């Protein structure tokens, strides 16, 4: 419809009227949309899949304009940027205060945010799509939303802390019912971790390398005094082995001369 409106020929307008119910008001709206996307070669809408409908299992989706005020892709990209930035900050400094966080947020980067190689390639690709035709306004909005979500993540960590056993509730359950206190599922407190999500302190260690003073035997028979261990991402394959609750981050080792 937007493409037909941008053409503006009598044939294109006649074809557009065949799709509309109320041509009086819809054609005026179509002219506004054509002027809105006059400089955009294509890609006016975006589809977000939302699973299936309960009952007949029909697929559901949300259709939105790429530059609407409540852009879902912009919000989700801003959250991704905030999570990756928070992981980088946590990797550099574990205990980050509010003043230090605000000082980092006030600093202006020397290059556009979509060109920062510290972010994931897919994240940079999504940011480039958002600012390609929307310009500096979209970039500013993206940075502001990412900063707000970063502050929210910091506040959540300060208030809730890591996921840990709730010892106070555990002791209260033992006092109320001593016969069943230790047979119940251990209550937990802190920030809840969703499926497939890594805690910030765990995600900050993924990909890092440390030197350990543990000898390792090389293929030629010699022994290297040290080894370099690279932390890898935890695998859910260990769920089948019964050690998911106590899973340990394993890394690949490289001998050091």
C-alpha positions as a Python dict, from the first residue, in 0.01 Angstrom:
ca = {
    (1, 'X'): (0, 0, 0),
    (2, 'X'): (278, 243, 86),
    (3, 'X'): (456, 158, -239),
    (4, 'X'): (139, 228, -438),
    (5, 'X'): (97, 557, -255),
    (6, 'X'): (456, 659, -331),
    (7, 'X'): (406, 598, -702),
    (8, 'X'): (119, 846, -712),
    (9, 'X'): (-2, 744, -1059),
    (10, 'X'): (-375, 704, -1133),
    (11, 'X'): (-323, 331, -1188),
    (12, 'X'): (-146, 291, -854),
    (13, 'X'): (-409, 492, -667),
    (14, 'X'): (-685, 288, -829),
    (15, 'X'): (-512, -32, -718),
    (16, 'X'): (-481, 105, -365),
    (17, 'X'): (-852, 190, -350),
    (18, 'X'): (-938, -172, -427),
    (19, 'X'): (-777, -277, -97),
    (20, 'X'): (-943, -9, 119),
    (21, 'X'): (-1289, -11, 275),
    (22, 'X'): (-1323, 361, 347),
    (23, 'X'): (-1145, 538, 63),
    (24, 'X'): (-1241, 886, 183),
    (25, 'X'): (-1023, 883, 496),
    (26, 'X'): (-784, 602, 401),
    (27, 'X'): (-656, 773, 86),
    (28, 'X'): (-565, 1082, 288),
    (29, 'X'): (-379, 863, 535),
    (30, 'X'): (-205, 687, 248),
    (31, 'X'): (-79, 1021, 116),
    (32, 'X'): (63, 1102, 459),
    (33, 'X'): (240, 765, 474),
    (34, 'X'): (380, 810, 122),
    (35, 'X'): (533, 1144, 219),
    (36, 'X'): (664, 991, 542),
    (37, 'X'): (857, 716, 363),
    (38, 'X'): (949, 910, 49),
    (39, 'X'): (1324, 871, 115),
    (40, 'X'): (1305, 508, 225),
    (41, 'X'): (1350, 250, -53),
    (42, 'X'): (1158, -25, 125),
    (43, 'X'): (1107, -213, 448),
    (44, 'X'): (826, -4, 593),
    (45, 'X'): (683, -262, 834),
    (46, 'X'): (816, -520, 1078),
    (47, 'X'): (660, -848, 1194),
    (48, 'X'): (710, -984, 1547),
    (49, 'X'): (606, -1345, 1599),
    (50, 'X'): (413, -1407, 1923),
    (51, 'X'): (374, -1782, 1935),
    (52, 'X'): (37, -1950, 1880),
    (53, 'X'): (-316, -1877, 1993),
    (54, 'X'): (-469, -2094, 2261),
    (55, 'X'): (-744, -2318, 2128),
    (56, 'X'): (-682, -2361, 1755),
    (57, 'X'): (-302, -2310, 1772),
    (58, 'X'): (-317, -2037, 1508),
    (59, 'X'): (5, -1837, 1469),
    (60, 'X'): (6, -1485, 1614),
    (61, 'X'): (217, -1187, 1520),
    (62, 'X'): (234, -809, 1564),
    (63, 'X'): (271, -586, 1259),
    (64, 'X'): (423, -244, 1323),
    (65, 'X'): (580, 42, 1131),
    (66, 'X'): (956, 56, 1151),
    (67, 'X'): (961, 409, 1294),
    (68, 'X'): (654, 414, 1517),
    (69, 'X'): (679, 583, 1860),
    (70, 'X'): (661, 246, 2043),
    (71, 'X'): (918, 62, 1832),
    (72, 'X'): (964, -285, 1981),
    (73, 'X'): (1290, -348, 1798),
    (74, 'X'): (1443, -27, 1930),
    (75, 'X'): (1349, -115, 2289),
    (76, 'X'): (1480, -471, 2264),
    (77, 'X'): (1803, -353, 2102),
    (78, 'X'): (1850, -94, 2377),
    (79, 'X'): (1810, -367, 2639),
    (80, 'X'): (2064, -584, 2461),
    (81, 'X'): (2310, -294, 2448),
    (82, 'X'): (2258, -231, 2819),
    (83, 'X'): (2313, -597, 2911),
    (84, 'X'): (2632, -622, 2706),
    (85, 'X'): (2762, -291, 2843),
    (86, 'X'): (2683, -399, 3200),
    (87, 'X'): (2868, -725, 3143),
    (88, 'X'): (3173, -535, 3017),
    (89, 'X'): (3162, -302, 3317),
    (90, 'X'): (3128, -596, 3554),
    (91, 'X'): (3426, -764, 3388),
    (92, 'X'): (3642, -455, 3441),
    (93, 'X'): (3518, -369, 3791),
    (94, 'X'): (3303, -593, 4009),
    (95, 'X'): (3184, -338, 4267),
    (96, 'X'): (3069, -41, 4060),
    (97, 'X'): (2923, 248, 4259),
    (98, 'X'): (2645, 482, 4149),
    (99, 'X'): (2878, 781, 4106),
    (100, 'X'): (3120, 580, 3893),
    (101, 'X'): (2831, 450, 3682),
    (102, 'X'): (2696, 800, 3621),
    (103, 'X'): (3044, 925, 3531),
    (104, 'X'): (3077, 652, 3270),
    (105, 'X'): (2734, 727, 3126),
    (106, 'X'): (2814, 1098, 3091),
    (107, 'X'): (3121, 1031, 2880),
    (108, 'X'): (3072, 1084, 2508),
    (109, 'X'): (3211, 817, 2278),
    (110, 'X'): (3436, 926, 1993),
    (111, 'X'): (3258, 699, 1742),
    (112, 'X'): (2891, 609, 1679),
    (113, 'X'): (2749, 341, 1903),
    (114, 'X'): (2675, 109, 1611),
    (115, 'X'): (3047, 110, 1521),
    (116, 'X'): (3170, 5, 1865),
    (117, 'X'): (3337, -333, 1817),
    (118, 'X'): (3298, -424, 2184),
    (119, 'X'): (2935, -514, 2119),
    (120, 'X'): (2823, -838, 1959),
    (121, 'X'): (2814, -833, 1575),
    (122, 'X'): (2440, -905, 1572),
    (123, 'X'): (2379, -618, 1815),
    (124, 'X'): (2579, -379, 1598),
    (125, 'X'): (2385, -498, 1293),
    (126, 'X'): (2052, -425, 1462),
    (127, 'X'): (2172, -81, 1573),
    (128, 'X'): (2285, -1, 1219),
    (129, 'X'): (1940, -94, 1087),
    (130, 'X'): (1771, 136, 1338),
    (131, 'X'): (1981, 444, 1263),
    (132, 'X'): (2022, 393, 888),
    (133, 'X'): (1720, 598, 781),
    (134, 'X'): (1616, 759, 1110),
    (135, 'X'): (1940, 946, 1166),
    (136, 'X'): (2074, 1103, 1482),
    (137, 'X'): (1733, 1112, 1654),
    (138, 'X'): (1712, 731, 1661),
    (139, 'X'): (2072, 705, 1781),
    (140, 'X'): (2006, 947, 2067),
    (141, 'X'): (1686, 765, 2167),
    (142, 'X'): (1868, 432, 2157),
    (143, 'X'): (2145, 558, 2384),
    (144, 'X'): (1897, 711, 2631),
    (145, 'X'): (1691, 392, 2656),
    (146, 'X'): (2007, 183, 2700),
    (147, 'X'): (2127, 412, 2980),
    (148, 'X'): (1792, 389, 3159),
    (149, 'X'): (1790, 11, 3142),
    (150, 'X'): (2154, -3, 3255),
    (151, 'X'): (2066, 202, 3564),
    (152, 'X'): (1774, -32, 3628),
    (153, 'X'): (2000, -338, 3610),
    (154, 'X'): (2245, -178, 3853),
    (155, 'X'): (1965, -95, 4098),
    (156, 'X'): (1823, -447, 4074),
    (157, 'X'): (2161, -598, 4159),
    (158, 'X'): (2198, -365, 4455),
    (159, 'X'): (1850, -444, 4592),
    (160, 'X'): (1811, -815, 4518),
    (161, 'X'): (2166, -941, 4480),
    (162, 'X'): (2268, -1278, 4338),
    (163, 'X'): (2047, -1585, 4336),
    (164, 'X'): (2115, -1756, 4669),
    (165, 'X'): (1944, -1975, 4932),
    (166, 'X'): (1705, -1791, 5163),
    (167, 'X'): (1852, -1894, 5498),
    (168, 'X'): (1604, -1695, 5708),
    (169, 'X'): (1304, -1859, 5548),
    (170, 'X'): (1480, -2194, 5560),
    (171, 'X'): (1532, -2165, 5938),
    (172, 'X'): (1172, -2049, 5987),
    (173, 'X'): (1042, -2353, 5800),
    (174, 'X'): (1254, -2579, 6018),
    (175, 'X'): (1119, -2420, 6336),
    (176, 'X'): (755, -2439, 6228),
    (177, 'X'): (773, -2801, 6111),
    (178, 'X'): (1089, -2969, 6240),
    (179, 'X'): (986, -3305, 6098),
    (180, 'X'): (977, -3179, 5739),
    (181, 'X'): (1195, -2872, 5748),
    (182, 'X'): (1492, -3022, 5565),
    (183, 'X'): (1292, -3239, 5326),
    (184, 'X'): (1130, -2948, 5142),
    (185, 'X'): (1273, -2771, 4840),
    (186, 'X'): (1522, -2512, 4954),
    (187, 'X'): (1376, -2159, 4915),
    (188, 'X'): (1577, -1914, 4710),
    (189, 'X'): (1602, -1536, 4710),
    (190, 'X'): (1759, -1275, 4487),
    (191, 'X'): (1718, -1196, 4120),
    (192, 'X'): (1548, -1478, 3934),
    (193, 'X'): (1744, -1614, 3638),
    (194, 'X'): (1535, -1705, 3334),
    (195, 'X'): (1593, -2004, 3109),
    (196, 'X'): (1902, -1955, 2894),
    (197, 'X'): (2009, -1644, 3087),
    (198, 'X'): (2345, -1609, 3256),
    (199, 'X'): (2404, -1413, 3572),
    (200, 'X'): (2612, -1102, 3525),
    (201, 'X'): (2914, -1230, 3715),
    (202, 'X'): (2905, -1555, 3515),
    (203, 'X'): (2864, -1380, 3179),
    (204, 'X'): (3154, -1148, 3265),
    (205, 'X'): (3389, -1447, 3300),
    (206, 'X'): (3294, -1609, 2969),
    (207, 'X'): (3575, -1567, 2716),
    (208, 'X'): (3833, -1451, 2970),
    (209, 'X'): (4170, -1623, 3006),
    (210, 'X'): (4368, -1679, 3325),
    (211, 'X'): (4712, -1826, 3388),
    (212, 'X'): (4730, -2112, 3636),
    (213, 'X'): (5043, -2258, 3792),
    (214, 'X'): (4941, -2616, 3711),
    (215, 'X'): (5182, -2830, 3509),
    (216, 'X'): (5055, -2979, 3184),
    (217, 'X'): (5218, -3253, 2978),
    (218, 'X'): (5265, -3164, 2611),
    (219, 'X'): (5246, -3399, 2317),
    (220, 'X'): (5623, -3419, 2285),
    (221, 'X'): (5654, -3544, 2641),
    (222, 'X'): (5777, -3222, 2798),
    (223, 'X'): (5598, -3055, 3085),
    (224, 'X'): (5492, -2691, 3076),
    (225, 'X'): (5486, -2528, 3422),
    (226, 'X'): (5181, -2314, 3350),
    (227, 'X'): (4864, -2333, 3150),
    (228, 'X'): (4620, -2073, 3020),
    (229, 'X'): (4253, -2150, 3086),
    (230, 'X'): (3981, -1991, 2878),
    (231, 'X'): (3638, -1979, 3041),
    (232, 'X'): (3360, -2109, 2819),
    (233, 'X'): (2985, -2062, 2836),
    (234, 'X'): (2802, -2310, 3062),
    (235, 'X'): (2629, -2588, 2872),
    (236, 'X'): (2279, -2716, 2950),
    (237, 'X'): (2386, -3058, 2823),
    (238, 'X'): (2494, -3128, 3180),
    (239, 'X'): (2127, -3128, 3274),
    (240, 'X'): (2103, -3489, 3154),
    (241, 'X'): (2398, -3582, 3375),
    (242, 'X'): (2228, -3466, 3693),
    (243, 'X'): (2474, -3187, 3777),
    (244, 'X'): (2276, -2892, 3639),
    (245, 'X'): (2221, -2739, 3984),
    (246, 'X'): (2594, -2764, 4060),
    (247, 'X'): (2731, -2702, 3715),
    (248, 'X'): (3083, -2565, 3694),
    (249, 'X'): (3230, -2350, 3422),
    (250, 'X'): (3484, -2554, 3236),
    (251, 'X'): (3748, -2400, 3014),
    (252, 'X'): (3992, -2502, 2749),
    (253, 'X'): (4355, -2511, 2850),
    (254, 'X'): (4656, -2393, 2654),
    (255, 'X'): (5011, -2470, 2775),
    (256, 'X'): (5247, -2183, 2842),
    (257, 'X'): (5621, -2211, 2788),
}
